[in-house]
Amino acid sequence: MKPNQTILVTVSKQPAVQVAPNLLSKTTTQIAQISKENNLKIKQHPQPSSLPQGSCMGQTPQPNAPLSDKKMVIYTAQEKQNLYLMPNFIGKELAMVMHALQHHQLHPTIILNHEKIESPYPENVTVIAQKPRAGSFVTLGSNLGIQLEVAKKEN
């Protein structure tokens, strides 16, 4: 640079980065209004929950995170459902397990030596594997498929 030389400076503005709005705990009606105001495309995934139906339980991207493509994914609560914890039947006698399941009108599939067996079930058999796994959250109902793998008890 030389003394008294002219310097040209160009100042430009970049568009403001849009951030994700906070949709958590909002209803689907409120979310629709926010998405319309902000020109967002929102994909909704209903999930079983004990929260009020239609309320937002989660979102991607997180609130105030940069939103590059104006697309969001939200997880909303389905109608209230009571969720139950699947008990651990492994190591228990089949007769006792069947009694507990029939108390709740549940009819499991029983597998012995890799083959499905029907009632009457053999005596002295123990559950060695189960689906759904112990500790899973389930909703009781006719669509709950329980599979128990059993083996003869060794004396």
N, CA, C and O of each residue as an XYZ file, in Angstrom:
620
protein
N       0.826     -1.175      0.000
C       0.000      0.000      0.000
C       0.876      1.246      0.000
O       1.965      1.282      0.573
N       0.352      2.257     -0.665
C       1.075      3.523     -0.767
C       0.329      4.574      0.045
O      -0.886      4.466      0.213
N       1.004      5.554      0.536
C       0.314      6.621      1.262
C      -0.717      7.299      0.352
O      -0.480      7.477     -0.843
N      -1.828      7.663      0.913
C      -2.950      8.332      0.246
C      -3.583      7.490     -0.871
O      -4.254      8.021     -1.756
N      -3.363      6.191     -0.815
C      -3.980      5.305     -1.813
C      -5.428      5.053     -1.415
O      -5.733      4.904     -0.232
N      -6.292      5.008     -2.371
C      -7.710      4.768     -2.131
C      -7.926      3.279     -1.846
O      -7.401      2.409     -2.541
N      -8.710      3.021     -0.811
C      -9.046      1.641     -0.455
C     -10.562      1.497     -0.562
O     -11.318      2.277      0.017
N     -10.975      0.518     -1.290
C     -12.401      0.254     -1.417
C     -12.786     -0.879     -0.464
O     -12.152     -1.934     -0.446
N     -13.814     -0.649      0.310
C     -14.307     -1.649      1.254
C     -15.742     -1.982      0.865
O     -16.573     -1.093      0.683
N     -16.015     -3.269      0.741
C     -17.364     -3.707      0.403
C     -17.960     -4.393      1.629
O     -17.362     -5.303      2.202
N     -19.118     -3.950      2.008
C     -19.818     -4.545      3.148
C     -21.057     -5.248      2.605
O     -21.859     -4.660      1.879
N     -21.191     -6.497      2.967
C     -22.383     -7.223      2.524
C     -23.018     -7.924      3.711
O     -22.355     -8.266      4.690
N     -24.283     -8.122      3.597
C     -25.017     -8.811      4.660
C     -25.392    -10.197      4.176
O     -25.796    -10.382      3.028
N     -25.253    -11.161      5.059
C     -25.741    -12.494      4.766
C     -27.117    -12.628      5.387
O     -27.416    -11.989      6.396
N     -27.954    -13.457      4.785
C     -29.278    -13.629      5.397
C     -29.135    -14.241      6.791
O     -28.248    -15.056      7.044
N     -30.017    -13.831      7.670
C     -29.987    -14.352      9.034
C     -30.245    -15.855      9.020
O     -31.084    -16.340      8.261
N     -29.530    -16.580      9.849
C     -29.702    -18.023      9.940
C     -30.980    -18.301     10.714
O     -31.158    -17.832     11.838
N     -31.865    -19.070     10.094
C     -33.112    -19.416     10.774
C     -32.836    -20.514     11.786
O     -32.113    -21.467     11.497
N     -33.412    -20.379     12.966
C     -33.237    -21.394     14.002
C     -34.551    -22.121     14.217
O     -35.625    -21.596     13.926
N     -34.449    -23.327     14.727
C     -35.637    -24.148     14.970
C     -36.444    -23.564     16.121
O     -35.885    -23.248     17.171
N     -37.746    -23.418     15.934
C     -38.580    -22.939     17.039
C     -38.745    -24.029     18.097
O     -38.564    -25.214     17.816
N     -39.087    -23.619     19.297
C     -39.328    -24.567     20.380
C     -40.767    -25.063     20.276
O     -41.706    -24.329     20.582
N     -40.934    -26.315     19.841
C     -42.268    -26.898     19.679
C     -42.634    -27.833     20.827
O     -43.750    -28.351     20.869
N     -41.715    -28.052     21.750
C     -41.953    -28.990     22.850
C     -43.156    -28.551     23.679
O     -43.295    -27.375     24.016
N     -44.010    -29.494     23.999
C     -45.234    -29.314     24.801
C     -46.334    -28.553     24.067
O     -47.396    -28.308     24.641
N     -46.105    -28.179     22.824
C     -47.141    -27.485     22.058
C     -48.092    -28.517     21.445
O     -47.720    -29.668     21.219
N     -49.329    -28.077     21.180
C     -50.324    -28.958     20.560
C     -50.122    -28.966     19.047
O     -49.433    -28.103     18.503
N     -50.718    -29.933     18.380
C     -50.585    -30.015     16.925
C     -51.171    -28.780     16.236
O     -50.677    -28.376     15.184
N     -52.200    -28.182     16.804
C     -52.782    -26.959     16.239
C     -51.788    -25.807     16.320
O     -51.609    -25.071     15.350
N     -51.139    -25.649     17.480
C     -50.142    -24.597     17.647
C     -48.947    -24.832     16.719
O     -48.401    -23.886     16.151
N     -48.550    -26.092     16.571
C     -47.415    -26.433     15.714
C     -47.726    -26.104     14.253
O     -46.867    -25.595     13.532
N     -48.947    -26.394     13.822
C     -49.356    -26.090     12.444
C     -49.287    -24.584     12.192
O     -48.854    -24.152     11.123
N     -49.708    -23.793     13.166
C     -49.675    -22.342     13.024
C     -48.229    -21.844     12.956
O     -47.908    -21.001     12.118
N     -47.358    -22.351     13.823
C     -45.944    -21.941     13.840
C     -45.271    -22.336     12.529
O     -44.487    -21.566     11.974
N     -45.579    -23.540     12.033
C     -44.946    -23.986     10.789
C     -45.405    -23.139      9.604
O     -44.623    -22.880      8.689
N     -46.656    -22.709      9.614
C     -47.160    -21.855      8.543
C     -46.495    -20.483      8.589
O     -46.106    -19.944      7.553
N     -46.363    -19.915      9.794
C     -45.741    -18.597      9.961
C     -44.271    -18.608      9.530
O     -43.781    -17.632      8.962
N     -43.573    -19.711      9.800
C     -42.138    -19.802      9.514
C     -41.833    -20.554      8.221
O     -40.669    -20.792      7.899
N     -42.884    -20.931      7.476
C     -42.724    -21.653      6.214
C     -41.890    -22.933      6.399
O     -40.940    -23.175      5.655
N     -42.258    -23.744      7.398
C     -41.531    -24.977      7.715
C     -42.300    -26.191      7.223
O     -43.530    -26.191      7.173
N     -41.556    -27.218      6.863
C     -42.152    -28.513      6.544
C     -41.886    -29.415      7.741
O     -40.735    -29.685      8.083
N     -42.959    -29.878      8.372
C     -42.813    -30.677      9.587
C     -43.364    -32.069      9.358
O     -44.507    -32.240      8.935
N     -42.535    -33.062      9.642
C     -42.959    -34.461      9.566
C     -43.270    -34.918     10.986
O     -42.451    -34.763     11.892
N     -44.447    -35.475     11.168
C     -44.921    -35.849     12.503
C     -44.922    -37.363     12.671
O     -45.380    -38.098     11.796
N     -44.398    -37.821     13.819
C     -44.392    -39.243     14.153
C     -45.120    -39.431     15.493
O     -44.571    -39.095     16.542
N     -46.350    -39.965     15.468
C     -47.063    -40.221     16.732
C     -46.422    -41.385     17.494
O     -46.013    -42.378     16.894
N     -46.339    -41.254     18.800
C     -45.738    -42.276     19.663
C     -46.668    -42.533     20.848
O     -47.317    -41.607     21.335
N     -46.738    -43.787     21.318
C     -47.535    -44.046     22.523
C     -46.960    -43.269     23.695
O     -45.743    -43.201     23.871
N     -47.832    -42.690     24.485
C     -47.366    -41.882     25.605
C     -48.482    -41.698     26.612
O     -49.658    -41.907     26.314
N     -48.085    -41.300     27.819
C     -49.073    -40.964     28.837
C     -49.306    -39.457     28.867
O     -50.068    -38.969     29.702
N     -48.661    -38.711     27.968
C     -48.863    -37.265     27.861
C     -50.184    -36.979     27.148
O     -50.753    -37.874     26.523
N     -50.678    -35.743     27.233
C     -51.922    -35.408     26.522
C     -51.782    -35.645     25.021
O     -50.742    -35.351     24.430
N     -52.827    -36.174     24.419
C     -52.805    -36.508     23.002
C     -52.498    -35.278     22.151
O     -53.060    -34.203     22.362
N     -51.592    -35.459     21.184
C     -51.252    -34.391     20.258
C     -50.165    -33.446     20.731
O     -49.760    -32.564     19.973
N     -49.676    -33.592     21.954
C     -48.622    -32.687     22.423
C     -47.260    -33.172     21.930
O     -47.025    -34.372     21.791
N     -46.379    -32.224     21.671
C     -45.052    -32.527     21.137
C     -44.144    -33.005     22.267
O     -43.978    -32.321     23.277
N     -43.555    -34.198     22.080
C     -42.660    -34.781     23.095
C     -41.191    -34.592     22.722
O     -40.320    -34.626     23.590
N     -40.919    -34.396     21.444
C     -39.542    -34.254     21.013
C     -39.487    -33.671     19.616
O     -40.459    -33.723     18.862
N     -38.331    -33.113     19.284
C     -38.187    -32.512     17.970
C     -36.738    -32.597     17.516
O     -35.812    -32.649     18.325
N     -36.566    -32.609     16.170
C     -35.246    -32.561     15.565
C     -35.317    -31.568     14.431
O     -36.206    -31.699     13.590
N     -34.439    -30.578     14.349
C     -33.387    -30.251     15.285
C     -33.939    -29.670     16.588
O     -35.104    -29.283     16.674
N     -33.084    -29.623     17.578
C     -33.460    -29.108     18.890
C     -33.821    -27.625     18.798
O     -33.430    -26.953     17.844
N     -34.574    -27.104     19.793
C     -34.918    -25.680     19.777
C     -33.668    -24.802     19.687
O     -32.657    -25.073     20.334
N     -33.754    -23.753     18.880
C     -32.694    -22.754     18.663
C     -31.466    -23.288     17.931
O     -30.449    -22.598     17.855
N     -31.541    -24.500     17.392
C     -30.454    -25.027     16.566
C     -30.638    -24.492     15.142
O     -31.767    -24.238     14.724
N     -29.550    -24.318     14.397
C     -29.681    -23.828     13.018
C     -30.580    -24.741     12.185
O     -30.518    -25.966     12.286
N     -31.399    -24.122     11.375
C     -32.359    -24.842     10.549
C     -32.012    -24.560      9.093
O     -32.412    -23.532      8.546
N     -31.273    -25.461      8.467
C     -30.747    -25.194      7.129
C     -31.766    -25.406      6.013
O     -31.798    -24.622      5.065
N     -32.587    -26.428      6.097
C     -33.476    -26.749      4.979
C     -34.965    -26.558      5.276
O     -35.811    -27.016      4.509
N     -35.283    -25.896      6.364
C     -36.679    -25.614      6.754
C     -37.507    -26.873      6.948
O     -38.724    -26.860      6.762
N     -36.842    -27.963      7.325
C     -37.547    -29.216      7.600
C     -37.299    -29.614      9.040
O     -36.193    -29.472      9.561
N     -38.358    -30.119      9.681
C     -38.264    -30.576     11.068
C     -39.000    -31.896     11.216
O     -39.889    -32.222     10.430
N     -38.616    -32.645     12.232
C     -39.306    -33.876     12.602
C     -39.752    -33.708     14.044
O     -38.971    -33.313     14.909
N     -41.023    -34.016     14.290
C     -41.522    -33.940     15.669
C     -42.131    -35.286     16.062
O     -42.584    -36.058     15.217
N     -42.125    -35.537     17.362
C     -42.724    -36.746     17.929
C     -43.851    -36.288     18.839
O     -43.636    -35.563     19.810
N     -45.069    -36.733     18.499
C     -46.240    -36.308     19.264
C     -46.853    -37.494     20.004
O     -46.692    -38.649     19.608
N     -47.551    -37.181     21.078
C     -48.188    -38.208     21.899
C     -49.469    -38.692     21.233
O     -50.310    -37.898     20.811
N     -49.598    -40.018     21.147
C     -50.862    -40.601     20.706
C     -51.817    -40.542     21.887
O     -51.479    -40.019     22.949
N     -53.012    -41.085     21.690
C     -53.962    -41.103     22.798
C     -53.340    -41.784     24.006
O     -52.485    -42.661     23.878
N     -53.786    -41.364     25.177
C     -53.200    -41.899     26.403
C     -53.329    -43.418     26.435
O     -54.409    -43.973     26.234
N     -52.216    -44.067     26.691
C     -52.192    -45.514     26.808
C     -51.402    -45.869     28.058
O     -50.381    -45.256     28.372
N     -51.895    -46.858     28.747
C     -51.145    -47.338     29.899
C     -50.061    -48.268     29.402
O     -50.338    -49.271     28.744
N     -48.838    -47.932     29.717
C     -47.704    -48.759     29.330
C     -47.339    -49.660     30.506
O     -47.351    -49.229     31.659
N     -47.017    -50.904     30.203
C     -46.648    -51.873     31.222
C     -45.241    -52.365     30.958
O     -44.778    -52.394     29.817
N     -44.575    -52.746     32.018
C     -43.225    -53.276     31.924
C     -43.308    -54.781     31.769
O     -43.944    -55.454     32.581
N     -42.669    -55.324     30.732
C     -42.691    -56.768     30.490
C     -41.876    -57.456     31.581
O     -40.703    -57.136     31.774
N     -42.490    -58.396     32.292
C     -41.754    -59.090     33.358
C     -40.744    -60.089     32.797
O     -40.799    -60.459     31.624
N     -39.848    -60.504     33.635
C     -38.843    -61.496     33.264
C     -39.395    -62.880     33.586
O     -39.580    -63.226     34.752
N     -39.660    -63.677     32.535
C     -40.181    -65.029     32.714
C     -39.076    -66.081     32.634
O     -39.326    -67.259     32.889
N     -37.865    -65.669     32.283
C     -36.777    -66.628     32.099
C     -36.459    -67.310     33.432
O     -36.284    -66.662     34.464
N     -36.390    -68.663     33.368
C     -36.114    -69.454     34.559
C     -37.361    -69.868     35.323
O     -37.273    -70.625     36.290
N     -38.527    -69.375     34.896
C     -39.790    -69.701     35.573
C     -40.429    -70.898     34.889
O     -40.205    -71.151     33.705
N     -41.231    -71.632     35.657
C     -41.949    -72.774     35.092
C     -43.045    -72.279     34.163
O     -43.704    -71.276     34.436
N     -43.231    -72.997     33.059
C     -44.206    -72.587     32.057
C     -45.617    -72.518     32.632
O     -46.367    -71.602     32.294
N     -45.994    -73.452     33.481
C     -47.352    -73.470     34.048
C     -47.631    -72.175     34.815
O     -48.716    -71.606     34.693
N     -46.667    -71.711     35.596
C     -46.841    -70.485     36.365
C     -46.937    -69.271     35.435
O     -47.762    -68.385     35.653
N     -46.098    -69.234     34.405
C     -46.103    -68.132     33.447
C     -47.433    -68.091     32.694
O     -48.016    -67.022     32.514
N     -47.911    -69.258     32.255
C     -49.185    -69.319     31.522
C     -50.330    -68.821     32.394
O     -51.213    -68.114     31.908
N     -50.326    -69.177     33.667
C     -51.370    -68.719     34.590
C     -51.361    -67.189     34.670
O     -52.417    -66.559     34.624
N     -50.176    -66.594     34.789
C     -50.073    -65.136     34.889
C     -50.535    -64.460     33.602
O     -51.232    -63.446     33.655
N     -50.160    -65.003     32.457
C     -50.540    -64.404     31.179
C     -52.033    -64.556     30.895
O     -52.661    -63.630     30.380
N     -52.598    -65.695     31.220
C     -54.021    -65.909     30.981
C     -54.866    -65.012     31.873
O     -55.997    -64.676     31.522
N     -54.329    -64.625     33.019
C     -55.025    -63.688     33.911
C     -55.279    -62.359     33.190
O     -56.261    -61.675     33.478
N     -54.389    -61.992     32.246
C     -54.522    -60.757     31.468
C     -55.029    -61.024     30.046
O     -54.890    -60.171     29.170
N     -55.609    -62.194     29.818
C     -56.136    -62.600     28.511
C     -55.065    -62.530     27.414
O     -55.353    -62.121     26.289
N     -53.846    -62.926     27.740
C     -52.746    -62.969     26.776
C     -52.442    -64.417     26.435
O     -52.402    -65.275     27.317
N     -52.227    -64.686     25.152
C     -51.997    -66.048     24.688
C     -50.671    -66.098     23.933
O     -50.615    -65.743     22.755
N     -49.607    -66.533     24.601
C     -48.292    -66.534     23.963
C     -48.107    -67.708     23.007
O     -48.848    -68.690     23.047
N     -47.097    -67.578     22.146
C     -46.649    -68.670     21.300
C     -45.552    -69.390     22.068
O     -44.619    -68.756     22.562
N     -45.659    -70.716     22.172
C     -44.682    -71.502     22.929
C     -43.821    -72.290     21.941
O     -44.344    -72.954     21.046
N     -42.510    -72.213     22.108
C     -41.548    -72.895     21.242
C     -40.755    -73.892     22.090
O     -40.166    -73.530     23.108
N     -40.751    -75.154     21.650
C     -39.972    -76.205     22.309
C     -39.146    -76.893     21.231
O     -39.702    -77.361     20.238
N     -37.854    -76.962     21.405
C     -36.940    -77.574     20.432
C     -37.148    -76.992     19.027
O     -37.201    -77.730     18.043
N     -37.264    -75.665     18.948
C     -37.398    -74.926     17.694
C     -38.700    -75.194     16.953
O     -38.802    -74.895     15.763
N     -39.702    -75.753     17.635
C     -41.003    -75.993     17.022
C     -42.102    -75.437     17.914
O     -42.035    -75.514     19.141
N     -43.118    -74.874     17.262
C     -44.269    -74.339     17.991
C     -45.089    -75.496     18.550
O     -45.378    -76.461     17.842
N     -45.460    -75.396     19.820
C     -46.302    -76.437     20.428
C     -47.610    -75.810     20.893
O     -47.680    -74.614     21.176
N     -48.635    -76.638     20.963
C     -49.961    -76.189     21.385
C     -50.299    -76.816     22.732
O     -49.631    -77.745     23.186
N     -51.342    -76.293     23.358
C     -51.825    -76.832     24.631
C     -52.423    -78.213     24.376
O     -53.023    -78.399     23.317
N     -52.305    -79.162     25.243
C     -51.692    -79.136     26.569
C     -50.161    -79.163     26.459
O     -49.584    -79.878     25.640
N     -49.539    -78.364     27.306
C     -48.090    -78.253     27.295
C     -47.476    -79.321     28.189
O     -48.088    -79.732     29.175
N     -46.275    -79.773     27.853
C     -45.620    -80.776     28.700
C     -45.304    -80.199     30.078
O     -45.147    -78.990     30.247
N     -45.216    -81.092     31.050
C     -44.865    -80.659     32.405
C     -43.356    -80.551     32.532
O     -42.608    -81.049     31.691
N     -42.926    -79.894     33.591
C     -41.502    -79.715     33.896
C     -40.737    -79.028     32.775
O     -39.640    -79.452     32.412
N     -41.322    -77.961     32.224
C     -40.596    -77.156     31.246
C     -40.402    -75.760     31.817
O     -41.249    -75.251     32.550
N     -39.283    -75.153     31.473
C     -38.896    -73.842     31.986
C     -38.682    -72.892     30.815
O     -38.213    -73.298     29.751
N     -39.026    -71.639     31.017
C     -38.810    -70.618     29.995
C     -37.318    -70.300     29.938
O     -36.698    -69.998     30.958
N     -36.740    -70.371     28.713
C     -35.312    -70.072     28.557
C     -35.077    -68.797     27.733
O     -33.975    -68.249     27.750
N     -36.100    -68.324     27.015
C     -35.996    -67.078     26.244
C     -37.392    -66.509     26.053
O     -38.379    -67.244     26.074
N     -37.471    -65.206     25.868
C     -38.779    -64.578     25.696
C     -38.681    -63.367     24.778
O     -37.645    -62.709     24.690
N     -39.795    -63.094     24.095
C     -39.970    -61.887     23.293
C     -41.350    -61.365     23.575
O     -42.290    -62.160     23.535
N     -41.554    -60.103     23.856
C     -40.576    -59.055     24.032
C     -39.664    -59.326     25.231
O     -40.008    -60.086     26.137
N     -38.515    -58.695     25.211
C     -37.530    -58.893     26.265
C     -38.023    -58.322     27.588
O     -38.833    -57.396     27.622
N     -37.523    -58.887     28.658
C     -37.866    -58.387     29.991
C     -37.437    -56.929     30.097
O     -36.343    -56.564     29.667
N     -38.300    -56.102     30.671
C     -37.998    -54.686     30.836
C     -38.516    -53.809     29.711
O     -38.418    -52.584     29.788
N     -39.074    -54.425     28.651
C     -39.631    -53.641     27.536
C     -40.964    -53.038     27.958
O     -41.693    -53.637     28.749
N     -41.289    -51.853     27.433
C     -42.595    -51.262     27.660
C     -43.562    -51.827     26.631
O     -43.264    -51.836     25.436
N     -44.720    -52.299     27.088
C     -45.727    -52.872     26.201
C     -47.097    -52.322     26.581
O     -47.309    -51.848     27.697
N     -48.025    -52.397     25.622
C     -49.422    -52.080     25.915
C     -50.186    -53.387     25.842
O     -50.013    -54.171     24.909
N     -51.021    -53.612     26.821
C     -51.790    -54.847     26.837
C     -52.871    -54.769     25.780
O     -53.505    -53.729     25.599
N     -53.079    -55.871     25.084
C     -54.115    -55.900     24.064
C     -53.951    -57.118     23.189
O     -53.007    -57.894     23.334
N     -54.886    -57.267     22.283
C     -54.892    -58.460     21.438
C     -53.732    -58.483     20.453
O     -53.373    -59.552     19.960
N     -53.130    -57.317     20.149
C     -52.041    -57.289     19.184
C     -50.668    -57.504     19.825
O     -49.654    -57.438     19.131
N     -50.616    -57.757     21.121
C     -49.345    -58.004     21.799
C     -48.947    -59.457     21.564
O     -49.591    -60.373     22.074
N     -47.900    -59.660     20.801
C     -47.424    -61.009     20.500
C     -46.309    -61.395     21.453
O     -45.245    -60.776     21.454
N     -46.547    -62.409     22.258
C     -45.539    -62.884     23.202
C     -45.066    -64.252     22.740
O     -45.872    -65.125     22.420
N     -43.760    -64.429     22.708
C     -43.179    -65.709     22.322
C     -42.283    -66.183     23.458
O     -41.414    -65.449     23.929
N     -42.503    -67.407     23.884
C     -41.706    -68.002     24.953
C     -41.028    -69.260     24.427
O     -41.682    -70.154     23.889
N     -39.724    -69.319     24.588
C     -38.994    -70.527     24.235
C     -38.760    -71.293     25.532
O     -38.291    -70.732     26.522
N     -39.092    -72.587     25.513
C     -38.998    -73.405     26.709
C     -38.094    -74.609     26.479
O     -37.817    -75.006     25.347
N     -37.645    -75.172     27.594
C     -36.814    -76.393     27.546
C     -37.223    -77.257     28.723
O     -37.672    -76.755     29.754
N     -37.063    -78.560     28.558
C     -37.387    -79.480     29.643
C     -36.417    -79.267     30.782
O     -35.220    -79.064     30.580
N     -36.961    -79.317     31.983
C     -36.169    -79.125     33.197
C     -35.297    -80.354     33.402
O     -35.758    -81.493     33.330
N     -34.028    -80.086     33.659
C     -33.134    -81.208     33.952
C     -33.080    -81.433     35.449
O     -32.934    -80.484     36.219
N     -33.196    -82.690     35.867
C     -33.203    -82.997     37.308
C     -31.832    -83.216     37.834
O     -31.663    -83.483     39.024
